[in-house]
Amino acid sequence: MNFKKCAIIGCGFVGTTTAYTLVHSKLFSEIVLIDINRNKAEGEAMDLNDATPFISPVDIYAGDYSDLSDCGIIIISAGANQKIGETRIDLVQKNVKIFKSIVENITKYCSDAILLVVTNPVDILTYVTLKLSGFPKEHVIGSGTVLDTARLKYLIGKHLAVDSRNVHSFIIGEHGDSELPVWSSANVSGIDLSYFCGICGKCNGMTNLHNLFDEVKSSAYKIIEAKGATYYAVAEAIRRICVSIVRDEDSILPVSAYVDGKYGLHDICLGLPSVISSNGIRNVLEIQLNEQEKAQLLRSASILKDTISQLSLFEDSKQ
């Protein structure tokens, strides 16, 4: 694998903002843009190349699937958006069909890259990508709850008037409405969060912090209502995952990972803290949860399992 070469499949808001963010990261010397609309990909590549004299040299070009043969990381951000009146299952089925075509084309030319899935519903599509590609489970990663966790850390930091980088907490489970915060191990630079709240005096016994989680769950809806899509923060989340892979950092990030045995869960992808290295997911961590958090995680997994059971792709394979 050439970790100096990255590909982005899907040149919508998320894909192009990710490309721009990765150019600034200076991680890659070559970035391939692939889109069903070749002209769009070419235009984005031209625009990005014009920015490189202000940053650092990187070769950005519109390509096709044959250009993936030596890619170290392939980011999949292509997919359909949910329309008015369309159910979540309808959207899943539509994106599964799109991913079936994408993954088939990837596997024609590449068998050992790390696949980073960004398209929603990310946990379902990470699972679909894993099953369709036949890639090792370590090499198929979803963006998971990395962004949700960042949103929570930002809001906690703002509320407590501390640097959000000193807030250590996780949101785990589905990247969606059934996700959950792990309050039991949350801390500020090693100081237990509940104790810090006592010092702070603004948290009302952590009640106000629990309300912040409701803001996290609604923030994407508010952003989409206001501007049509979210893309800046998710692009930074993707960059952070790529940094850990390329630099072999062994960073712990709550990505969507394949789970088979942790917390009694089997054959599912969902957001859990995982060690990310140059081999992809080196380890999925079974962090300590209290009984309420365990129950919420199992409920979140059950919702994902129910959605997977309704996918025609897997129904067809059973016949």
C-alpha positions in Angstrom: 0.0 0.0 0.0 1.2 3.5 -0.9 0.1 5.7 2.1 1.2 8.7 0.1 -1.7 8.1 -2.2 -5.3 8.6 -1.3 -8.5 8.3 -3.3 -11.9 10.0 -2.6 -15.0 8.4 -4.3 -17.8 11.0 -4.4 -17.2 14.7 -5.1 -20.2 16.1 -3.3 -19.9 18.6 -0.3 -18.3 16.0 2.0 -15.9 14.6 -0.6 -14.6 17.9 -1.9 -14.3 19.5 1.5 -12.4 16.3 2.6 -10.1 16.7 -0.4 -9.4 20.4 0.5 -8.7 19.4 4.2 -6.3 16.6 3.1 -4.4 19.0 0.8 -3.8 21.2 3.8 -2.9 18.2 6.0 0.2 17.6 3.8 -0.3 13.8 4.4 -0.5 12.8 0.8 1.5 13.5 -2.4 -1.3 12.2 -4.6 -5.1 12.5 -4.3 -7.4 10.8 -6.9 -11.0 12.1 -7.2 -13.6 9.8 -8.6 -17.2 10.7 -9.3 -20.0 9.5 -11.5 -19.9 13.0 -13.0 -16.4 13.1 -14.4 -16.6 16.8 -15.3 -17.4 17.6 -11.7 -14.3 15.6 -10.5 -12.1 17.3 -13.1 -13.3 20.8 -12.1 -12.7 20.1 -8.4 -9.2 18.8 -9.2 -8.4 21.9 -11.2 -9.6 24.2 -8.4 -7.7 22.3 -5.8 -4.5 22.3 -7.8 -4.6 26.1 -8.1 -4.4 26.2 -4.3 -1.3 24.1 -4.0 1.3 26.9 -4.6 0.0 28.4 -1.3 0.3 25.1 0.6 2.6 22.3 -0.6 3.1 20.1 -3.7 0.4 17.4 -4.2 -0.9 15.8 -7.4 -4.7 16.0 -7.5 -6.5 14.6 -10.5 -9.8 13.2 -11.6 -9.4 9.5 -12.2 -11.2 6.2 -12.5 -11.2 2.9 -10.5 -8.1 1.6 -12.3 -6.2 4.4 -10.5 -6.9 2.7 -7.1 -4.5 -0.2 -7.7 -1.8 1.2 -5.4 -3.9 3.4 -3.1 -3.2 3.2 0.6 -6.5 4.8 1.7 -9.8 4.9 -0.2 -12.4 7.2 1.2 -16.0 6.5 0.1 -18.3 9.6 0.4 -20.6 8.9 -2.5 -24.3 8.3 -2.0 -27.8 9.6 -2.2 -29.4 12.1 0.2 -32.7 11.5 1.9 -35.7 13.1 0.1 -38.9 14.4 1.6 -41.3 11.6 2.3 -38.6 9.0 1.9 -38.1 6.5 4.8 -34.7 5.7 6.3 -35.0 2.1 5.0 -35.6 3.6 1.5 -32.4 5.6 1.8 -30.5 2.6 3.0 -31.6 0.5 0.1 -30.7 3.2 -2.4 -27.2 3.7 -0.9 -26.7 -0.1 -0.7 -27.2 -0.3 -4.4 -24.8 2.5 -5.0 -22.2 0.9 -2.7 -22.6 -2.5 -4.4 -21.4 -0.9 -7.7 -18.6 1.1 -6.0 -17.2 -1.9 -4.0 -17.3 -4.2 -7.1 -15.3 -1.6 -9.0 -12.8 -1.1 -6.1 -12.2 -4.9 -5.8 -11.4 -5.2 -9.5 -8.2 -3.2 -9.0 -7.4 -3.2 -5.3 -7.4 -5.8 -2.5 -5.3 -4.4 0.3 -6.1 -0.7 0.7 -7.8 0.7 3.8 -11.4 1.6 3.0 -12.8 4.5 5.0 -16.6 4.8 4.7 -18.2 8.2 5.4 -21.6 8.0 3.7 -24.7 7.7 5.9 -26.0 5.6 7.5 -22.3 5.0 8.1 -22.6 1.9 10.3 -24.8 0.0 7.9 -22.7 1.0 4.9 -19.5 0.1 6.7 -21.0 -3.4 7.3 -22.1 -3.6 3.7 -18.7 -2.6 2.4 -17.0 -5.2 4.6 -19.3 -8.0 3.4 -19.2 -7.1 -0.3 -15.5 -6.4 -0.5 -14.1 -9.4 1.3 -11.4 -7.1 2.8 -10.0 -7.9 6.2 -12.2 -6.5 9.0 -9.2 -4.3 10.1 -9.1 -2.6 6.7 -12.8 -1.5 6.6 -13.4 1.6 8.8 -16.4 3.8 9.2 -16.2 7.4 10.4 -18.5 6.2 13.2 -19.1 8.6 16.1 -15.8 10.5 15.8 -17.7 13.6 14.8 -20.4 13.1 17.4 -17.7 12.8 20.1 -16.1 16.0 18.8 -19.4 17.8 19.0 -19.9 16.7 22.6 -16.4 17.7 23.6 -16.9 21.1 22.1 -20.1 21.7 24.0 -18.8 20.4 27.3 -15.7 22.6 26.9 -17.8 25.7 26.1 -20.1 25.0 29.1 -17.3 24.4 31.5 -15.1 27.3 30.1 -12.2 24.9 29.4 -10.3 23.9 26.3 -12.4 21.2 24.5 -9.1 19.3 23.8 -8.9 18.7 27.6 -12.3 17.1 27.6 -12.1 13.3 27.3 -15.4 11.6 26.5 -16.9 9.2 24.0 -20.1 8.9 22.1 -20.6 5.3 21.0 -23.1 3.1 19.2 -24.9 4.0 16.0 -24.0 7.3 14.3 -27.6 8.4 14.7 -30.5 8.8 17.1 -29.7 5.7 19.2 -26.1 6.8 20.0 -25.1 7.3 23.6 -22.6 9.2 25.7 -20.3 7.4 28.1 -20.6 9.7 31.1 -19.2 7.1 33.5 -15.6 7.6 32.3 -15.8 11.2 31.1 -13.1 13.5 32.5 -11.4 16.8 32.1 -7.6 16.2 32.0 -8.0 13.2 34.3 -10.4 14.9 36.7 -13.7 13.0 36.8 -16.4 15.0 35.0 -18.9 14.7 37.9 -16.3 16.0 40.3 -15.3 18.8 37.9 -19.0 19.8 37.7 -19.0 20.2 41.5 -16.1 22.6 41.2 -17.7 24.4 38.3 -21.0 25.0 40.0 -22.9 25.4 36.7 -23.9 21.9 35.9 -26.8 21.3 38.3 -25.6 17.8 39.2 -24.6 17.1 35.6 -28.2 17.7 34.5 -27.1 20.6 32.2 -24.4 18.4 30.7 -27.0 15.7 29.9 -28.9 18.4 28.1 -25.8 19.1 26.0 -26.1 15.5 24.6 -29.5 16.4 23.3 -27.9 19.3 21.4 -25.3 16.9 19.9 -28.1 14.7 18.5 -30.0 17.6 17.0 -27.0 19.6 15.8 -26.7 17.9 12.4 -30.4 18.4 11.7 -30.1 22.1 12.6 -27.0 22.5 10.4 -28.7 20.8 7.5 -31.9 22.9 7.9 -29.8 26.1 8.0 -27.3 25.4 5.2 -28.2 22.2 3.5 -25.4 19.9 4.6 -22.6 19.3 7.1 -19.1 19.0 5.7 -16.4 21.0 7.5 -16.3 19.1 10.8 -16.8 15.6 9.2 -13.9 16.5 6.8 -11.7 17.2 9.9 -12.9 13.9 11.4 -11.8 12.1 8.3 -8.4 13.9 8.3 -7.9 12.8 11.9 -8.5 9.2 11.1 -6.2 9.4 8.1 -3.4 11.0 10.2 -3.5 8.1 12.6 -3.3 5.6 9.8 -0.5 7.3 7.8 1.6 8.1 10.8 0.9 4.8 12.5 -0.1 6.7 15.6 -2.2 4.0 17.4 -4.7 6.7 18.3 -7.9 5.8 20.0 -10.9 7.0 18.0 -14.6 5.9 18.2 -14.8 4.7 14.6 -17.4 2.3 13.2 -15.7 -1.1 13.5 -16.6 -4.7 13.0 -17.6 -6.2 16.3 -17.8 -9.9 17.0 -17.7 -10.7 20.7 -17.3 -7.4 22.4 -20.2 -6.6 24.9 -21.8 -9.8 23.7 -22.4 -8.3 20.2 -21.8 -10.3 17.1 -21.5 -9.6 13.3 -22.2 -5.8 13.4 -20.4 -2.5 12.7 -20.9 0.4 15.1 -19.0 3.1 16.8 -16.6 2.0 19.6 -13.2 3.3 20.7 -10.6 1.6 18.6 -6.9 1.7 18.2 -6.1 3.0 14.7 -2.7 2.3 13.1 -1.2 1.7 9.7 -2.9 -1.6 9.5 -6.3 0.0 10.1 -8.2 -1.1 13.2 -5.6 -2.7 15.4 -7.9 -3.3 18.3 -11.6 -2.6 19.2 -11.6 -1.7 22.9 -14.3 -3.0 25.3 -14.3 0.0 27.6 -16.0 0.0 31.0 -19.7 0.9 30.9 -22.2 1.2 33.7 -25.4 -0.9 33.5 -27.4 1.9 31.9 -24.8 2.5 29.2 -24.6 -1.2 28.4 -28.3 -1.4 28.0 -28.3 1.6 25.7 -25.5 0.2 23.6 -27.3 -3.1 23.2 -30.4 -1.2 22.2 -28.4 0.8 19.6 -27.0 -2.4 18.2 -30.4 -4.0 18.0 -31.7 -1.0 15.9 -28.8 -1.5 13.5 -29.3 -5.2 13.3 -33.0 -4.7 12.5 -32.1 -2.4 9.6 -29.5 -4.9 8.3 -32.1 -7.7 8.4 -34.3 -5.6 6.0 -31.6 -5.2 3.3 -32.6 -6.9 0.1 -28.9 -7.4 -0.7 -28.5 -9.9 2.2 -32.0 -11.4 1.7 -31.0 -12.3 -1.9 -27.8 -13.9 -0.7 -29.7 -16.3 1.6 -31.9 -17.7 -1.2 
